[in-house]
């Protein structure tokens, strides 16, 4: 009863324009007051307990690392290095966008940060290389959505904390799906370039490539240090986020010297502001999870679903469609906070590994972020390219098909991630 009342109130408030964070919080508080099943003191207790978890510290730190990387000139060097590698291939501007997004994602862990950093440089470059503006926007939207797929990922940290799953294992399991998704997007860009007969740029040459590699050395080393430290067990994902911040500050201030001391405080302030929403959502999600547990909602859903079907294949297909549709309208962190406490126990009842399920959820949400009508990375791309978001369905379609092919492969071929996890276990 309390769960249904909470959901109903939150949906009504969100429909009339109340931000989702406050809609969920008000739904929980009103439901508690209306039913009288528990004390209102539980609101403060559950929110404090949920926000006091150690892994959540990594969220603002990885956001700050992305900010430092962008302001310190590391992102620009990554784009130049990617361009030298891909410049002689048809559709090189699109391939460069995808590769640069994957490299940037391996530091920032955020799709929005990736879209903003890469988009301002690569959308004009793609248009100069005869890509249509709408197609260039689709390339950026889907490429930057890999920001939450390629580890380290902020959304995987949130899922791991909510589901009680090892974040290091989630990062490991996401490597192969992230690479496959990137290759699929590159294939679409390549095919489109061949179809449009876009001229191939001359090769940059060994000298230029070597120069770009030297320039981007510290930027490329950054994800190696972060992921290598996590997978070797030298430090935790949360400690890795702090290492990423100090590494970025050192390179920006002392190596490249593009970062000024006066810029540090504004960067910290922006990162604190940007990270406040996912952290507060996590606190509210803890309260929502408590209400669900009082009503035994996950268990009841599991019993009801198993009475209809016991097939993992059917369950995963339904979940994929459900998450994809919601991902087009909801922010990724909010979607995970609301649905993980419900769907993770349901997946367990079907015998699905929670690491596998977390990677699947994350990949699915990333596709929704880039999809019309109001995907978040798509919206950022349209803002940069000045393309009306209503014109984005057709150019997004081939990327949607490629992304769904990877999603189905990840859903039904768990050996893709099991092999990588077992190597480091």
C-alpha positions, 0 to 999 in steps of 0.5 A: 500500500505504501509503495503504490501510494509513494509511486502514485504521488511521485508520478503526479508531482513529476507530471506537473513539473516538480523535479524528480528528486523532490517528487520522489522525496515528497511521495515518500514523506506523504505516504509515510504520513498518510499510512502511519506505518512508520515514524517520520524520523526514518526519512532522515535516518535512511537518507543519511545512511544511504548518503554515508556509504563510502563508494558514493564519494567516488561520484563527485571525485570522478566528476571533478577529474573530468573537469580537471582533464578538460580544463588542463588540456588533456581532452584536446590532446586525446582528440588530436591523438585519435585523429592521427590514428583514424585520419586516413580511414573513410569517416575518420571524423566520426571514428575519431569522435567515438575513439576520443569519447571512449578515452575521455570516458575512461577518466571522467565516468560521465556521459554528459561530461564526455558529450560537452568536452568532445562535442564542442571540438568534433561536431564542427570537425565532422561537419567540415568533413562533409558529415550532415549536421544531424548525422554528426550530432547522432555520432556524438550522442551515441559515442558520448553515451559510452561515458557510462559504459567504459569503466570507470563509470559513475552509474556502475558505482551507483548500481554497485552500491545499491545492489551490493555488488563489487564495483571492481567486478562491474568495471571489469565486466564492462570492458568488453561490452564498452569496446564492442559498443564503440566498434559498432558505432565506428562501423556505422560511421564508416558505412555512412562515409562510404555511402556518402563518398566522403573523401579520405583524408591523407594519412597523418604520417609517422612523424605527426602520429608520434608527435600526437602520442608524445603530446597525449602521453600523460592523458593516455596514461591516466586511465592506465593508472586508474584502471590498472590500480583498481584491477590490480587491487592497489586501490579501491574505485573510490581511492582511484577517483581521488588519484585521478583528481590529483593526477589531473591537477599535477599534469594540468599545473606542472606538465602541460601548464594550461591550468591556472591556480585561480581556476581550481576553486571554480572547478571544485565549485562546479563539480560539487554543484553537478554532483549534488543531484546524483548524490541526493538522488542516492539518498532519496533512493535509500528512503524509497528502497526502505519503503519498498522493503516494508511492503515486500515489493521486490519479493511480490514482483518476483513471485508474480513474474515467475508465475507468468514465465520462468524464462531468462530470455523472456525476462531479459528482453522485457527488461531491455525494452522497459529500460530503453523506453524509460532511459529516453525520458529519465536521467540515468542516475535517477533511473538506477536509483529507482529501479535497481532495488526492484529489478536486482532482486527480480533478476536474482530470482531468475538466476541471473548474475547481478554483475551481468545484470548491472552491465546490461542495465548500464548499457541499456540506459546509455542507449536511452541517453542518446535516443530521441525524443529527449535523451540527455547526450542527444540534447547536448549534441543538438545544443552544440550543432544547433540541430532541432531535436525533432529531426534526429530520429532518422540519423539516429536509427542506424546507431540504435540498430547497432547499439541494440545488436551489442545489447542483445549480444551482452544480454545473451552471451555472458561469456563476454564479461565472465572471461574478463572477470575470471582473469582478474579474480 
